[in-house]
Amino acid sequence: MIIDAHSHWLPQEIIDNAHFFSNVWGDIESHVDAMDKAGVDKVVLSYPTSDAYLRMGSLEKVVEIYNERVAAILKMQPDRFIGAAILPVANEDAMLKEFKRATEELGFRAVSMATSFDGLFLDDNRFLPLYESAQKLNVPIFIHPQIVKPIGSSVVEDPLLTPVIEYIFETTMCVGKLLMAGIFERFPNLKLIFSYFGGVTPFIAHRYDATYAMLRGIDFVKDLHNAPSAYLKQIYVDTSGDRTQANFISSLELFGPDHILWGSDYPAKKDIAASMQVLGQLHLSEKDKKNILGGNLERIFKQVKL
């Protein structure tokens, strides 16, 4: 079974109030057609993050509309789509209430979160109860880079540099802050799935370990109780439509084939099949290829206790 771990759909109300997205992001019929042409069996619908909440008055309004509209798609086509609900992260009580409603009433089996919101990253204590609930129920959390003032945008705002560089380092910083906050140690079974291979995390894993060992030697950094790379291996990453071998190779070295999930990043990247073809160029067993294309994600969702 082929399952797309990174795919998007947006309600028209959000498209109309966001500065970037066109109507193609709300065309579910074209989405299904693209899936069929590429041979994709199922898709996880996650939120790409947007600035729509600024025009719509609140994040709560966006959450209500998005979750209700996606829930309708899940009801109509349960065999093709898996929903990842968004949450009103600015309010801890409301966040937990919506998590419960989305998973128990609306048919969602995952959560979609941004790396940060209004400068607040996912290592903040307000998220601890959510992580406890998600770990208990084995509900995976798909993490997409924040596109509203990502890290670095206060210095450079550029239509090419921001998505190419700042989104990637926004993701990388989120992983790092979770590491230093002890989230990976505290929640070893929490399924955190980062887009874009986890940013540049695979490329700096060796630097994490070497620098941590040096700084621990002079008592300049707190004791993490293990090498940083040991915690980083716990996370999952998706391929986000990437077609190059280099990112796969470095990710395979750190995470291993069981923690890599194929994702198309549709409709931002419309050629779904092209992002699968790179797997044929890698020295992987057929089993590993099948797991990356869907087996790993299928295993994750089979463990969900809803």
Secondary structure as the mmCIF struct_conf table of DSSP 4:
data_model
#
loop_
_struct_conf.conf_type_id
_struct_conf.id
_struct_conf.beg_label_comp_id
_struct_conf.beg_label_asym_id
_struct_conf.beg_label_seq_id
_struct_conf.end_label_comp_id
_struct_conf.end_label_asym_id
_struct_conf.end_label_seq_id
STRN STRN1 ILE A 3 HIS A 8
HELX_RH_AL_P HELX_RH_AL_P1 GLN A 12 ASN A 17
BEND BEND1 ALA A 18 PHE A 20
HELX_RH_3T_P HELX_RH_3T_P1 ASN A 23 GLY A 26
HELX_RH_AL_P HELX_RH_AL_P2 ILE A 28 ALA A 38
TURN_TY1_P TURN_TY1_P1 GLY A 39 GLY A 39
STRN STRN2 LYS A 42 SER A 46
BEND BEND2 ASP A 51 ASP A 51
HELX_RH_AL_P HELX_RH_AL_P3 ALA A 52 MET A 56
BEND BEND3 GLY A 57 GLY A 57
HELX_RH_AL_P HELX_RH_AL_P4 LEU A 59 MET A 76
TURN_TY1_P TURN_TY1_P2 PRO A 78 ARG A 80
STRN STRN3 PHE A 81 ALA A 85
TURN_TY1_P TURN_TY1_P3 VAL A 89 ALA A 90
HELX_RH_AL_P HELX_RH_AL_P5 GLU A 92 GLU A 104
TURN_TY1_P TURN_TY1_P4 GLU A 105 GLU A 105
BEND BEND4 LEU A 106 LEU A 106
STRN STRN4 ALA A 110 ALA A 114
BEND BEND5 THR A 115 THR A 115
STRN STRN5 SER A 116 PHE A 117
TURN_TY1_P TURN_TY1_P5 ASP A 118 GLY A 119
STRN STRN6 LEU A 120 PHE A 121
TURN_TY1_P TURN_TY1_P6 LEU A 122 ASP A 123
BEND BEND6 ASP A 124 ASP A 124
HELX_RH_3T_P HELX_RH_3T_P2 ASN A 125 PHE A 127
HELX_RH_AL_P HELX_RH_AL_P6 LEU A 128 LEU A 137
TURN_TY1_P TURN_TY1_P7 ASN A 138 ASN A 138
STRN STRN7 ILE A 141 HIS A 144
BEND BEND7 VAL A 148 LYS A 149
TURN_TY1_P TURN_TY1_P8 ILE A 151 VAL A 155
TURN_TY1_P TURN_TY1_P9 PRO A 159 LEU A 160
HELX_RH_AL_P HELX_RH_AL_P7 LEU A 161 LEU A 161
HELX_RH_PI_P HELX_RH_PI_P1 THR A 162 GLU A 166
HELX_RH_AL_P HELX_RH_AL_P8 TYR A 167 MET A 180
TURN_TY1_P TURN_TY1_P10 ALA A 181 GLY A 182
HELX_RH_AL_P HELX_RH_AL_P9 ILE A 183 ARG A 186
TURN_TY1_P TURN_TY1_P11 PRO A 188 ASN A 189
STRN STRN8 LEU A 192 PHE A 194
BEND BEND8 SER A 195 SER A 195
HELX_RH_3T_P HELX_RH_3T_P3 TYR A 196 GLY A 198
TURN_TY1_P TURN_TY1_P12 GLY A 199 VAL A 200
HELX_RH_AL_P HELX_RH_AL_P10 THR A 201 GLY A 217
TURN_TY1_P TURN_TY1_P13 ILE A 218 ASP A 219
BEND BEND9 VAL A 221 VAL A 221
BEND BEND10 HIS A 225 ASN A 226
HELX_RH_AL_P HELX_RH_AL_P11 PRO A 228 LEU A 232
TURN_TY1_P TURN_TY1_P14 LYS A 233 GLN A 234
BEND BEND11 ILE A 235 ILE A 235
STRN STRN9 TYR A 236 ASP A 238
TURN_TY1_P TURN_TY1_P15 SER A 240 GLY A 241
HELX_RH_AL_P HELX_RH_AL_P12 GLN A 245 PHE A 255
HELX_RH_3T_P HELX_RH_3T_P4 PRO A 257 HIS A 259
STRN STRN10 ILE A 260 LEU A 261
STRN STRN11 TYR A 266 TYR A 266
TURN_TY1_P TURN_TY1_P16 PRO A 267 ALA A 268
BEND BEND12 LYS A 269 LYS A 269
TURN_TY1_P TURN_TY1_P17 ILE A 272 ALA A 273
HELX_RH_AL_P HELX_RH_AL_P13 ALA A 274 GLN A 277
HELX_RH_3T_P HELX_RH_3T_P5 VAL A 278 GLN A 281
BEND BEND13 LEU A 282 LEU A 282
HELX_RH_AL_P HELX_RH_AL_P14 GLU A 286 LYS A 290
HELX_RH_PI_P HELX_RH_PI_P2 ASN A 291 GLY A 295
HELX_RH_AL_P HELX_RH_AL_P15 ASN A 296 LYS A 302
TURN_TY1_P TURN_TY1_P18 GLN A 303 GLN A 303
#
